[in-house]
Amino acid sequence: MESKIEVLSTVKIQNSPDLYKVVDALNRTLKDKDLMFGLALDQEDKNKAIFTIYRT
């Protein structure tokens, strides 16, 4: 059985110390809707974060 992850949206936003809490809450709340949320630090600008929404 193959698992396919589809990127629905990606946005670059201002980084915040508590941003991971929002992503964690979204993942916990919406996992049963086959949605997954990711957060990564932008390698070019450490003041920005990349927020991605996936369908699993």
DATA-V335390 format. One record per residue. N is the residue number from 1. RES is the residue in one letter. PHI is phi in degrees with one decimal (* if undefined). PSI is psi as a letter, one per 20 degrees, with the letter a starting at -180 (none if undefined). Layout:
# DATA-V335390
n = {N	N}
res = {RES	RES}
phi = {PHI	PHI}
psi = {PSI	PSI}
This chain:
# DATA-V335390
n = {1	2	3	4	5	6	7	8	9	10	11	12	13	14	15	16	17	18	19	20	21	22	23	24	25	26	27	28	29	30	31	32	33	34	35	36	37	38	39	40	41	42	43	44	45	46	47	48	49	50	51	52	53	54	55	56}
res = {M	E	S	K	I	E	V	L	S	T	V	K	I	Q	N	S	P	D	L	Y	K	V	V	D	A	L	N	R	T	L	K	D	K	D	L	M	F	G	L	A	L	D	Q	E	D	K	N	K	A	I	F	T	I	Y	R	T}
phi = {*	-95.7	-98.7	-112.1	-110.3	-110.4	-79.5	-94.1	-161.4	-137.1	-141.4	-98.0	-131.9	-66.1	-72.6	-143.7	-59.0	-99.9	-59.9	-62.0	-67.2	-65.4	-62.6	-62.6	-63.9	-62.7	-62.2	-67.5	-79.5	-110.5	-63.7	-73.7	-96.5	62.0	-114.5	-139.6	-122.4	-126.5	-140.8	-139.1	-75.9	-67.6	-69.3	-87.6	-138.6	-67.9	-88.9	-115.9	-125.6	-108.8	-105.0	-126.8	-110.5	-120.9	-107.9	-105.2}
psi = {p	p	p	p	p	p	p	h	q	p	q	p	r	p	q	q	h	j	h	h	h	g	g	g	g	g	g	h	h	j	h	i	j	k	q	q	p	q	p	q	p	p	h	h	o	i	i	q	q	o	p	p	p	q	p	none}
